């Protein structure tokens, strides 16, 4: 079977996964049944009924039956996942610990668990437990050894220039985003596009193949298409299949955000090279975070002198900062010809631009 790119495949996910080419998928996002084990209706204090997950696809006869189901689809996913690929699985406290154990038993290597903190989650009406305000995503690669995709700098940019943490505060799917048919929710557990946006941007690249074995109303496919990825959806329910098909047909691929690539794939430039190019000279003052009262002096070998210490732009940056890591390129400033202070990273980019022209 050739890889059915940008298609929804209708049927049992394990059967279909077993027909797909081995090692053909870059990223998998799985939102399996949670096995919530709801035995009765839920009511609010005002005696209105809670629209809970009571679908037949979420019901299993026993934990053993659920574990066997989980082992089957996770094993089938591992077969189609490239050696450099990763998988995300989302769940609640009802199932995520069982899923995590089976993941590890099958040879997957867990990279992170991420909390999706629901900004507008449902309260606990009976008041006998904590309000369940989050779900857990497990991010794992196929095996312990080997490369995988993580767009660290893209996630940092999405987080306002700060390192992205593993707690993601995102509202549940509601309002215009919630797909309805004849006034009723099309799917009881539709995930917000913002959640899939982070998953896909963080762990895939444009053109990669993203697969969702529990496609539902097609959130994974819609976001993947918008971000310029290829996608494959597997869905056994004819109703969800039709809803997802119509939804994705309306999606347009958008211009990709200008995410920085970070250090990978970019030519490294030593500070000494900036000196050799005549852009910085011995004895010149550099100012920490643009503060003229916190000056270091460049010595003849491309190191900084500051308060009796000598070191690299990063080491002396950490010293001036007081603690933590420090990217000296961003924190040390030089005085430009117009008298303004600019980060020395500007000079590094000049070196890279010149190298690019000579290479071309």
Secondary structure, 3 states (H helix, E strand, C coil): CCCCCCEEEECCHHHHHCCCCCCCEEEEEECCCCCCCCCCCCECCCCCECCCCCCHHHCCCCHHHHHHHHHHHHHHHHHHEEEEEEEEEEECCCCHHHHHHHHHHCCCEEEEEEEEEECCCCCCCCCCCCCCCEEEEEEEECCCCCCCCCCHHHHHHHCCCCCCCCEEEECCCCHHHCCEECCEECCCCCCCHHHHHHHHHHHCCCCCEEEECCCCCCHHHHHHHHCCCEEEEEECCHHHHHHHHHHHHCCCCCCCCCCCCCCCCCCCCCHHHHHHCCCCCCCCEEEECCCCCCEEEECCCCCEEECCEEECHHHHHHHHHCCCCCCHHHHEEEECCCCCEEECHHHHHHHHHHHHHHHC
